[in-house]
Amino acid sequence: MLFEIVSILIQKDIKDTCAELIDAVGEIANIIAGYSKQYLTNFKLAISLPNVVLGSNHTICIQSNVPTIIVPMNCSIGNFAIEVALKTK
């Protein structure tokens, strides 16, 4: 699904992991974070740059005292989720 979304976004057929794919995923995350920021100002949260993790067999560690939510998303291409860690300033 990721390849299809990025192919549509950059109007180029992407079939393998490449710099364009990673950059596009990071940009999508930046767009979502930037849009969300307007709704989070009352909560005194800091928004950091997103991390892009591709592939399998990864272990992602977060601080134990930072609440994390998973936001399920769906679109015509399929379902996916965005994980967000919330840490106050």
C-alpha positions, 0 to 999 in steps of 0.5 A: 500500500505504501508504494501505491500511495507514494506512486500516486503522490509523486506521479511515478511508479515506485516498486522498491524502497528508495530515497524518494519513497522515504522522503515522501513518507516523511513528507506525508508525516510532516503534513499530518503533524503540521495540520494536527498542530492547530488542534494541539496548541491547548495541550502544550505539546511539542511536535518533533520531526517524524521518524520513518521506519521501513522494513521488518524486524525492527524494535522501536523503543519509546520512553515509558512515561510518554503516552502513545496512541495509535490512530487508525486510518483508512483510504480507498487504497487500504487501512493503515495506522499512525503511532503518535507519542505525546509528551508535554513541553 
